[in-house]
């Protein structure tokens, strides 16, 4: 998921040339960045949607076990 963060490097695309269909590089590069971000998010979702969530290593403590004021 770190790949979409390359769009935050503004000096990388803060220019007008090369233009694509009359659109300056600054704008169409951002559109490409959005498409890459969506593709990365989709790949991560598809890769992890069938994996079960991990259970905690042990059952959570009972409230009576947490109460330190009662001597048994």
Secondary structure, 3 states (H helix, E strand, C coil): CCHHHHHHCHHHCCCCCCCECCECHHHHHHHHHHHHHHHHHHHHHHHHCCCCCCCCCCCCCCHHHHCCCCCC
